[in-house]
């Protein structure tokens, strides 16, 4: 069960929204000294020269990048997965990410621009599964492994492995 603020719930059900919803993306990799933090909303001006915008949430600075997101659903039928398209980046950057795909973790947080310190929805520790470039954008796919395919228990109940059962 997810707890959402009253303001967020009102915006979800209203015909027009008074609040701006911001998506915060945190990308981590062992080779990065600091996580890469991106925001879908230019909430505040971060610097004058060059002019940079972003969102400050819980003391961390998220840089504004134009993006599109196919939000993961909460269905229990399949694994959690999402696609994120980052705009205005080098198209050839996608293949550069492929060698590090297994180690990249992505966390997505949904906040209101008026209260960026309160995380309304969070999808944590998703694995970056693919990165494709083209037309001035990179499309990143992130998700979780489908645990419904694992057999339980992992071992067979044989006389050799579990002699106490026989």
N, C-alpha and C positions, 0 to 999 in steps of 0.2 A: 504494500500500500504506500502510495506516494503522498506526501504532504505538500500542498501548494498554497501559496499565500492567497488571501481573498482578492487582492488586486490582480494577481495573475489569472485566477479563475474568472473574474469579471471580464477581463480582456479576451479570454478564450471564447466566452459565450456572447460577447457583444457584437453587434453588427459593424461597429467601427471601434478601433482601438485608440485609447488616449495614451497608452504607455508604449514605449519602444522596447521590443524584446531583442536582446543581444545574445548571440551565440559566441561562447568563448572556447577556443581550441587550445589544448596543451599537447605539444608533441615532444616526446622524450626519446633519447637514444644514449647508450653508454658513451659514445664519442663526443656528445654535446656537453660543454661545460655548464650550460644552463638550458632549461627547456625552452623551446620555441613557443611563444604565446601569441595567438592571433584572435582578433575580435571582428565580428560582423558589423559593428556599429562604431562610428566616429564620435563617441560620447563626449570626450574632452580633447582639447589641443594639448599634445604632449611636448612639442618643441616648435620653435619659430623658424629656425633655419637648419635644415629644410623643414617646411611645415609637415608635421606628423600628427596624426590623430589616433585615438585608441580608447581603451577602457581601462580603468584602474579598479580591480576587484580584489578584495582581501589583501591589499598591500602589493599586489603583483600588477605589472603593466602589460597589457595586451595590445599589440599593434593592429590598427585597422587594415583589413584586406577585404576587397570585394569578393564575396563568396556565395555559392549556392550549395544547399545541403538537402539531401534526401534523408530525412530523419528516420532512425531505426524504429521499428514498431516493437510493442511489448508482447507480441504473440508468443505463446508457449510452443508453437508448432515448429519453429526453426531457430537457428542461431541469430543473435543480434548482429546486424550489419548496417553500415551506412556508407553513402558516397558523398564526398566533399569536393566541390570544384572551386579552385582558387583562381581568380581572374587576374589579368595583367601581369603574368609572370612569364618567364622564358619557356617556350614550348618544349625545348630540349632538356629541361630539368627533370622530367619524369623518368627517363632511363637512368639518370644519375642516382636516383633513389632506390632502384631495384636491388643493388647488391646488399643494402642494409634493411630490406623489408622485414625480415624475421625479428629483428631486435627493436623496431620502432613501436612505441606505445602511444596511443592517442586517447585523450580524455576530452569529452565534450560537456560543456556546462551551459545551461540556459538561465539567463538572469534578466531582470528588468533594468533598463538603463538608469532609471531613477533610484534603484537600490541594488547596485551591482555586487554588493558583498553578500547578499542572500541568494544562494544557488537554488533555483526552483527545481531543475531537473539535471541529473548528472549521469553520464554514461562513462564509466571509468575503465582504464586499462584495456582498451580495444587494441588489437594487433593491426598494424598497417599491412594489408594483404596485397595491394597493387598500387602502382603509380603510373599514370599514362598522361603524356603531354600532347598538346595540339591546339592550334588556333588561339595562342596567347593565354592558355589556361592549363592547369594541371588538375586531373581528376584523381583523387585519392580514395581508395576503398579501405575501410576499416571494419573489423568485426571480431567476434569471439568464435572460438572453436565450438562446433556442434557437439555438446556433451551427450546428446541423446543417442549418439551412435556408439558410445562406449558400453561394453558388456560389464555387468556387475553380477557377481564379484569378478575381479580380474583373473583369479585363479580358478581352476577346476577343482571341485571337491573330490579328490581321489584318495585312496588309502595311503599313498606315499606322502602326499602333502598335508593331509589332515587325518592322521591315524586315530585321533580321539573321537572322531565322528562315527567310526565303524566298530 
